[in-house]
Amino acid sequence: MESISRNVAHTELSTSMEAAKGFLAKLAGPGTEELDFLLCDSEKIYRLKNQLCMLGRAQEILESSKSEPNAVHFRTLLPILEGAALEDDEMLITKWAALLANSAKERNSPAARPSFPKILAALGPLEAQLMDILAATGNCKWTDCRRELAERLQASEDCIDDCCGNLTRLDLIRLVAKPIALTGSVDNYIEITPFGKSFLSACCHQV
């Protein structure tokens, strides 16, 4: 199959659309024709280019893992296409692509949960970075972690609080109280929930 990304970089948009349609045909199965409107609205070129970029990266991820794309249920596929169409952050576009690729790697993939596109759409770049940092560092004491995250992400501690509030609302992270020996008091530790770990795995480029 002709590479979507190669077409986006070196040819006209119409050629890129044809390459994207070929890839979508494998993802959508018999419903491919119903998706044409998502790729043919000339008044929304911005959205179209974002979709093509995401589809190209998803195709590359599948090719790098030597995986043939399986059909993805519309309840997951359509929100991914719509979410990626509005995304202008490079890191998040890659996460959309990884989510699509992981959803297509196998039939009934765990990554294909209909809730995952909704959650990804609810994350800003700072929140996505925060999740990646927590995944790499593991559980940490909240008072220390809050300050370190603010410094690392070049944001205020109040902004980190807001980000963590949204991540907690989405059940991606939680605060766990752990007793301090001999004192009777507790320390709060921040950790990624089991659901959050599943979400991160679904949005990660896994070779």
Secondary structure, 3 states (H helix, E strand, C coil): CCCHHHHHHHCCHHHHHHHHHHHHHHHHHHHHHHHHHHHCCHHHHHHHHHHHHHHHHHHHHHHHCCCCCCCCCHHHHHHHHHHHHCCCCHHHHHHHHHHHHHHHCCCCCHHHCCHHHHHHHCCCHHHHHHHHHHHHHCCEEHHHHHHHHHHHHCCCHHHHHHHHHHHHHCCCEEEEEEECCCCCCEEEEEEECHHHHHHHHHCCCCC
